[in-house]
Amino acid sequence: MRALGIDLGSKRIGIAVSDRSGTIASPLTMIPRSGSVKRDHEQIRKLVIEEDAELLVVGLPLNMNGSVGPAAKAAVAEADALATVVGVPVITFDERRTTVTADRALIEAGISARARRKLVDKVAAAVLLQTWLDSRAAQR
């Protein structure tokens, strides 16, 4: 199953894609927020078609204690709206610490702070998607 991982940020949306076997996630792109949720969702819909995705995994920013706060509620609302546009199932998945993990990996790779800002969102989406893929494989 080919899936897209979506890291919804206030300024940028990170996108990752899995391989066709649903085993490995890779960073794909970053979409700058346009100021129009409708336009942003349309760009994601186009990526679903281009990548032949069968599912979207949207990051759910739970609080560190696992509770649902305002950011998680906003992510669920946006995921629900996205589901009406993209034509494939949309699920949410815990994204706690994905951006921190992505940033650390980029630092360890020697990427400058300036370059990291351009990469971190799509790498965080890949961390999110890979975690979801791994959890799915473990359930089998």
C-alpha positions in Angstrom: 0.0 0.0 0.0 1.4 3.4 -1.0 0.8 6.1 1.6 1.6 9.7 2.0 2.6 11.1 5.4 1.5 14.6 6.1 3.1 16.9 8.8 0.7 19.8 9.1 2.5 22.9 10.2 1.3 26.5 10.4 3.8 27.7 7.8 4.7 24.6 5.9 3.2 21.1 5.2 5.8 18.3 5.1 5.0 15.4 2.8 6.6 11.9 2.7 5.8 8.9 0.6 6.1 5.2 1.2 7.3 2.7 -1.4 4.7 0.6 -3.1 5.2 -2.3 -0.6 4.4 0.0 2.3 7.8 -0.7 4.0 10.0 2.4 3.6 9.1 6.1 4.0 11.0 8.8 2.2 10.8 12.6 2.4 8.9 13.9 -0.7 8.3 17.6 -0.6 7.3 20.6 1.4 4.3 22.8 0.6 4.5 26.3 1.9 1.1 27.4 3.4 -0.6 29.6 0.9 -3.1 31.3 3.3 -5.9 29.2 1.8 -6.6 25.8 3.3 -8.6 25.0 0.1 -5.5 25.7 -2.1 -3.2 23.7 0.2 -5.6 20.7 0.2 -5.8 20.9 -3.6 -2.0 20.6 -3.8 -2.1 17.5 -1.5 -4.9 16.1 -3.7 -2.6 16.5 -6.8 0.2 14.7 -4.9 -2.2 11.8 -4.1 -2.8 11.4 -7.8 0.8 11.8 -8.9 2.1 9.4 -6.3 -0.8 6.9 -6.7 -1.3 7.0 -3.0 -4.0 4.9 -1.4 -4.0 6.5 2.1 -3.0 9.6 3.9 -1.4 9.5 7.4 -1.8 12.9 9.0 0.4 13.7 12.1 -1.6 14.1 15.3 0.3 16.5 17.6 -0.8 15.1 21.0 0.5 16.6 24.2 3.6 14.9 25.7 1.3 13.2 28.2 -0.9 11.8 25.4 -3.8 14.2 25.9 -5.6 16.0 23.1 -4.9 19.7 23.1 -5.8 22.6 20.7 -3.1 21.6 18.1 -4.4 18.0 18.0 -8.0 19.2 17.7 -7.0 21.5 14.8 -5.1 18.6 13.1 -8.2 16.4 13.4 -10.4 19.1 11.9 -8.0 19.6 9.0 -7.6 15.9 8.4 -11.4 15.6 8.3 -11.6 18.5 5.8 -8.8 16.9 3.7 -10.7 13.6 3.6 -13.4 15.4 1.7 -11.0 16.5 -1.0 -8.4 13.8 -1.6 -10.5 10.7 -2.6 -8.6 8.3 -0.3 -8.9 7.4 3.4 -7.3 9.8 5.8 -6.1 8.7 9.2 -4.3 10.5 12.0 -1.3 9.1 13.9 0.7 10.3 16.9 3.5 12.5 15.7 5.0 13.4 19.1 8.8 14.2 18.7 8.9 13.6 14.9 10.2 17.1 14.3 12.8 16.8 17.1 13.9 13.4 15.6 14.1 14.9 12.1 16.0 17.9 13.3 18.5 15.8 15.2 19.0 13.5 12.2 19.7 16.5 10.0 22.2 18.0 12.5 24.0 14.6 12.7 24.2 14.7 8.9 25.9 18.0 9.1 23.1 20.0 7.5 23.3 23.8 8.2 20.5 25.5 10.2 19.4 27.4 7.1 19.2 24.2 5.0 17.5 22.3 7.9 14.6 24.8 7.9 13.9 23.8 4.3 14.1 20.0 5.0 12.8 19.4 8.5 9.1 19.3 7.6 9.4 16.6 4.9 11.8 14.7 7.0 9.4 14.9 10.0 6.7 13.6 7.7 8.9 10.7 6.8 9.6 9.9 10.5 5.8 10.0 11.1 5.1 7.8 8.1 7.9 5.3 8.9 6.7 5.0 12.5 3.1 4.3 11.2 4.4 1.7 8.7 6.5 0.0 11.4 3.5 -0.1 13.8 1.4 -1.6 11.1 4.0 -4.3 10.3 4.3 -5.1 14.0 0.5 -5.7 14.2 0.6 -8.3 11.5 
